[in-house]
């Protein structure tokens, strides 16, 4: 399967560096004081910086084990060991490209809870795909809120994408089915299905999402080629529960982290990768259309440990 987006480029790198500079203050505080005296408080520091329980325990145990075996001693060596382990955890995300179908239409299913910035992330993603030279269709599979449909319609006009919506109160799965058929007829390269925001605790709506996923799989071979969960970075550990619930309903392929800015705690990136092995593929780094960047593990770790 082909890959979408080539990493690198000064513009995208600059956006990511800006996000790193803004979002990693708490993480730098967590790792900056690691020495013999503060090693016992490392667990609390990492939890405060939103690394998550699983990642925190693993990191603390790793550094403590090295210290007990005499392989590291002193603050600088502790920080280097911590840096290497974080990079090892994040390494799989470094090869996480968005996938394209070898031939025919590519379909991405975009999901998330209410208010995470999902529709804006869809628009930014469409803008990026258009920039890569592909045609795009935006699909408003939120049949509950007329405002959400209109918002996506406006974004489609700004981006220069095709747009499909169903009747209010209609079946979201039917909207997705009709949109994919239309995309194939029009030879559209990539379809982005923007689903209604739903709380991960709403079982009936999660079952509806399962149906959308099943219908997409039936009507297009290999689809959905990506199932991307949009997470609001600022909600911290609630992201863990969201990934667990959505992952139980559909086969997630990656994460888009929205709102990675000065109010976020960047450690959640490590926690998500450690607990689920689900790569963070894209990060929202601002309000502009270009403010969507590839997640770069090396730059992330560099940002955490820079002096």
TORDRENSE-264295 format. One record per residue (C-alpha): residue in one letter; x, y negated, z. Coordinates in pm, whole numbers, padded with zeros to 5 digits, always signed. Each point is the difference from the previous one (the first is absolute). Last residue first. Layout:
AXYZ/...
END
This chain:
X+01894-02231+02796/X-00180+00218-00250/X-00135+00320+00150/X-00370-00019-00077/X+00042-00180-00332/X+00255+00255-00121/X-00242+00274+00100/X-00278-00153-00209/X+00237-00079-00286/X+00103+00363-00019/X-00356+00126+00033/X-00130-00217-00290/X-00380-00014-00026/X-00088-00128-00343/X-00141-00352+00005/X-00334-00176-00024/X+00005-00378+00029/X-00024-00076-00371/X-00369-00087+00021/X+00069-00236+00290/X-00117+00044+00361/X+00314+00150+00148/X+00219+00309+00037/X-00239+00284-00075/X+00197+00322+00013/X+00007+00290-00246/X+00086+00369+00007/X-00003+00083+00371/X+00059+00371-00023/X-00209+00257+00187/X+00220+00229+00209/X-00283-00019+00253/X+00154-00063+00342/X+00347-00117-00099/X-00105-00207-00298/X-00277-00174+00191/X+00215-00068+00305/X+00286-00141-00204/X-00223-00247-00181/X-00171-00085+00330/X+00333-00143+00114/X-00060-00311-00209/X-00210-00176+00260/X-00228-00239-00186/X-00093-00357+00089/X+00282-00160-00202/X-00099+00181-00319/X-00071+00345-00133/X-00363-00079-00072/X-00078+00311-00203/X+00185+00330+00014/X-00094+00213-00302/X+00026+00366+00091/X+00055+00317-00198/X-00130+00321-00151/X-00312+00059+00208/X-00188+00325-00056/X-00350-00091+00111/X-00215+00035+00313/X+00257+00116+00258/X+00248-00254-00132/X-00256-00275+00052/X-00032+00095+00366/X+00371+00051+00076/X+00105-00310-00189/X-00257-00211+00186/X+00100+00140+00339/X+00365-00087-00064/X-00092-00348-00120/X-00156-00065+00341/X+00361-00002+00119/X+00070-00345-00135/X-00296-00208-00117/X+00233-00258-00159/X+00111+00228-00282/X-00347+00005-00153/X-00009+00332-00181/X-00102+00075-00358/X-00022+00373-00073/X+00103+00101-00350/X-00130+00308-00176/X+00218+00023-00310/X-00043+00204-00317/X-00368+00039+00078/X-00009+00176-00230/X+00195+00288-00151/X-00261+00063-00266/X-00277-00260+00001/X-00371+00067+00060/X+00021+00266+00267/X+00270-00160+00213/X-00181-00335-00007/X-00321+00170+00114/X+00176+00171+00290/X+00162-00325+00120/X-00328-00188-00011/X-00163+00285+00194/X+00270-00010+00269/X-00063-00373+00030/X-00369+00067+00064/X+00103+00245+00271/X+00208-00277+00156/X-00305-00224-00014/X-00209+00254+00189/X+00277+00058+00255/X+00041-00365+00097/X+00301+00025+00237/X+00252-00102-00269/X-00187-00326-00032/X-00091-00068-00357/X+00106-00249-00263/X-00176+00071-00325/X+00210+00157-00273/X+00217-00178-00256/X+00060+00241-00288/X+00304-00118-00196/X+00002+00137-00356/X+00325-00001-00197/X+00071+00028-00374/X-00327-00111-00157/X-00070+00179-00331/X-00346-00158-00031/X-00178+00338-00004/X+00224+00130+00279/X-00070-00309+00209/X-00374+00031-00058/X+00001+00363+00114/X+00207-00100+00302/X-00247-00275+00084/X-00305+00226-00032/X+00149+00255+00242/X+00112-00265+00249/X-00345-00158+00001/X-00161+00343+00040/X+00222+00068+00303/X-00101-00336+00150/X-00371+00099-00018/X-00217-00310-00026/X-00097-00246+00273/X+00084-00296-00221/X+00019+00113-00360/X+00338+00102-00132/X+00315-00193-00079/X+00258+00011-00279/X+00274-00253-00079/X+00269-00018-00266/X+00316-00179+00110/X+00140-00343-00080/X+00134-00060+00350/X-00205-00311+00067/X-00311+00152-00157/X+00043+00323+00195/X+00044-00198+00321/X-00330-00178-00055/X-00177+00333-00056/X+00163+00141+00314/X-00143-00284+00207/X-00339+00039-00166/X-00014+00367+00092/X+00103-00073+00358/X-00264-00269+00031/X-00271+00235-00124/X+00079+00227+00294/X-00133+00356+00001/X+00103+00141-00338/X+00372-00010+00075/X+00123+00203-00296/X+00107-00321-00174/X+00227+00137-00273/X+00293-00203-00131/X+00126+00102-00344/X+00361-00050-00104/X+00203-00016-00321/X+00369+00074+00043/X+00291-00230-00087/X+00191+00018+00328/X-00137-00342+00090/X-00351+00141-00033/X+00097+00260+00259/X+00125-00272+00231/X-00319-00205-00036/X-00212+00310+00060/X+00197+00067+00319/X-00057-00357+00116/X-00372+00035-00069/X-00020+00332+00185/X+00186-00154+00294/X-00255-00282+00009/X-00278+00259+00002/X+00162+00191+00287/X+00089-00290+00225/X-00050+00197+00320/X-00344-00143+00076/X-00208+00315-00004/X+00181+00333+00006/X+00202+00137-00289/X-00010+00165-00341/X+00144-00047-00349/X-00046+00281-00255/X+00245-00030-00289/X-00088+00142-00341/X+00236+00037-00297/X-00160+00029-00344/X+00142+00212-00277/X+00345+00151-00020/X+00279+00080+00243/X-00215-00145+00277/X+00177-00270+00198/X+00137+00034+00353/X+00084-00274+00248/X+00357+00038+00112/X+00110+00139+00335/X+00373+00068-00027/X+00100-00229+00288/X-00290+00123+00211/X+00179+00332+00052/X+00292-00185+00170/X-00210-00153+00278/X+00079+00262+00264/X+00368+00012-00101/X+00021-00379+00010/X-00143+00000+00351/X+00253+00265+00103/X+00295-00190-00146/X-00102-00326+00169/X-00046+00165+00339/X+00345+00157-00024/X+00148-00338-00099/X-00181-00171+00287/X+00132+00252+00248/X+00351-00040-00139/X-00015-00380+00037/X-00147+00019+00353/X+00248+00235+00160/X+00062+00368-00037/X-00076+00242-00278/X+00101+00362-00063/X+00046+00074+00371/X-00246+00287-00006/X-00228-00185+00242/X+00015-00311-00218/X-00094+00190-00315/X-00294+00160+00176/X-00116-00336+00138/X+00008-00154-00346/X-00205+00281-00151/X-00241+00027+00293/X-00072-00374-00019/X-00053+00014-00375/X-00227+00304+00014/X-00204-00135+00289/X-00047-00334-00176/X-00093+00158-00334/X-00269+00216+00159/X-00139-00273+00226/X-00024-00280-00254/X+00268-00238-00122/X-00224-00291+00094/X+00266-00243+00132/X-00132+00048+00353/X+00041+00375-00043/X+00361-00052-00104/X+00079-00215+00304/X-00172+00237+00243/X+00196+00298-00132/X+00325-00198+00003/X-00039-00077+00372/X+00225+00287+00109/X+00256-00104-00259/X+00015-00345+00159/X+00298+00044+00228/X+00209+00209-00237/X-00072-00226-00296/X-00291-00082-00229/X-00080-00369+00031/X-00033-00079-00367/X-00216+00299-00081/X-00330-00115+00148/X+00063-00370-00055/X+00071+00072-00366/X-00328+00192-00019/X-00196-00286+00153/X+00143-00247-00252/X-00058+00233-00295/X-00293-00159-00179/X+00122-00335-00126/X+00349+00085-00127/X-00119+00330-00144/X-00285-00169-00184/X+00234-00261-00145/X+00240+00273-00105/X-00285+00178-00178/X-00097-00312-00192/X+00361-00065-00098/X+00044+00356-00125/X-00308-00040-00217/X+00133-00316-00162/X+00359+00119-00033/X-00088+00321-00176/X+00017+00348+00147/X-00225+00301-00021/X-00160+00102-00323/X-00376+00013+00014/X-00221+00293-00103/X+00146+00347-00032/X-00091+00260-00258/X-00130+00346+00087/
END
